[in-house]
Amino acid sequence: MPSRTSLTPLTKVAIGALEDLKGQDIKLLDVRKLTTVADTMLICTGTSNRHVASLAENVVDASKKAGFRPMGIEGKEAGEWVLVDLGDVIVHVMQPQVRAHYQLEKLWAVDEEPVSVSTVKGKVPKKTAAAKKPPSQARKKAVRKASKTGKPAAKQTAVKKAAKAKKAAKSTTRRS
């Protein structure tokens, strides 16, 4: 099982590029025992054809910027499954239905389970961390206010300001 220290610079670049564009369910497979073609496989899910193609293109761009030359990219036109060959690292970016159909994790992880990238990097997945953060006090107050009247908090504020302005105009008119 790959450890945090065994991540090569190229693997880190590829993972970072996938995470930058919100690639989902990124898995890392150590395939050195199974093939001489590559050392590592990354499997990632994209939400649409366009997202899959963008994720793959971001991996290519990031690897070039880091000084690693991509050997090839396949499937970008269709956008259902794009393979980026970086030499020692092969990146598969797929739509959910294609990933479920081909099940590359089961095919290539014969001896061990694929490792979630968030586990390897030693961090909590972003969605979980964000879900646990409590909303700010101001946001809580606005939500409570909106739920009482059925109007959004911003609209309530505008209505209150208009009522105050109207009241002020009436009081100045009466004095005249």
N, C-alpha and C positions, 0 to 999 in steps of 0.2 A: 504494500500500500504506500503510495507516495506520501512523503512527509513534507512539512513546510520547508525544510531545508533542501529537499530534492527538487524543488521547482527551479527549472532552468530560467535564465533571463528571457528566452524566447517564449516559454510557457507563460511567464508573468506578463509579458507584453500582450499575448493573445487573450489571456483572461481579462486583463485590464480593458482591452478594446471591446470585448463582449459586454463587460459590466457597464462601460461608458454609455452604451446604447440600450441598456436595460434588457440584455439577453436573459432568458429565463431558464431555470433548472440546469445550470452549467455543471456538467460532470467531467471528471478527470479520470482517464484510464491509463495505467502503466502497461504498455503492450510490448515491452522489451523481450519478455519470455516467449511471446507468441509470433512475432514477426521481426524481420530485419529492415522492413520498410520505414518504420518510425519507432520512436521511443514512447511517445505520449499521444493520446487522442483526447480531444476535447469535444464534447457533444453539448449542443446548446439549442434551445427552442426560441423561435421568433414567432410573433403573433400574426404576421401576414406575409404575403410574397415580398412586399416592399421592405418590411422589417427584416426579413431573412437576408435579402440582398444587401441591405444597408449594414447589417451586422458583419457579413462576410467582407464587404468592402472596407469597413473600419478596421478589421483584423489585418487586411492587406496593407492599408495605409500606415497603421501603427507599426507593423513589422518593418516596413521600408524606412520609416523615420528612425527606428531603433537600430538600423543597419543590417537587418536580416532580409534577404531576398526571397520572396515567395516563389515557389517552383511552379505553381499553377492554381487556377481557380476553375471549378466546374459547376454548372447548374445555375449560374447567376441569372440567366435569362428567364428561366421558369420560376425560380424563387421558392420552390417547395423544399428543395434540399440542395444546399450549396456546400461544396467541399473546398476547403482552402488547404493546399499542400505547402507547408512551410519547411519541409525536409524532416527534421526530427519530430516535429509536431504536426499532426493532421487535425484540422478543425472541421467538424460537421455542424452546420447550422440548418435546422429543420423546422418545418411547421409541426404543430402538435400531432396531427393525424398521421403524418409521414413518420414521425419519430415513434409513435405507438405501433405502427405497422411493421417497421423494420427492426425495432428493438435492438439497436446496435450495442447497448449496454450488456445485454445478455449474450450476444454473439461474441464480443471481445473480452468480457470479464469472466473468463472460464475459471480461473483460480481464486479470484477475489471480487468483491463488490466494487462497483465504481464509486469514486469518492466525490462528494459534493464539494465544489470549490470553496464555499463558505466554511466548510469544516477544515479543509486544508489550510486555508489562510487564517484560521483561528478567530473568526468573527461571526457575529450573529447576522443572519440574513437581513437585508435592509427592510423588508416589509415587516418582519417581526419587531424590529427595533422601533420603527415608526409607529406601529400599532400600540405599543406599550407607553408611548409618551403621552402624558395628559395634556389636554388642550389648555391654552393660556386662560387666565382669569377673565380677560376681556372677551375672549371668544365664548366662554361659558355664559357670561352675562348676556351677550347678544343672543345666544341660542335660547336662553330662558325667556328673554323679552319677546323674541319672535314666536315662541311656542304659546305664550299667553294670548297674544292678539291675532295670531295667524298671519302676520305680515313680517317680511324680512326686517332685520334690525336697521339696516340703512334706510329703508323706506320710512320706518317709524321715526327716525331722527329727522328726516326731511319734513314729515308731517308735523312734528312738534315745532320745528323752526318756523314753518309757515303759519301755524296757529299763533305762536308768539308774535310774529311780525304783524299779523292781522289784528291781534289784541292791542299792540302798541299803536297801530294806525288808528284804531277806534278811539283810544284814549286821547290821542292828540287832536282828533277831529272834534271830540266833545268839548275840549278846552277852548277851542276857537270860537 
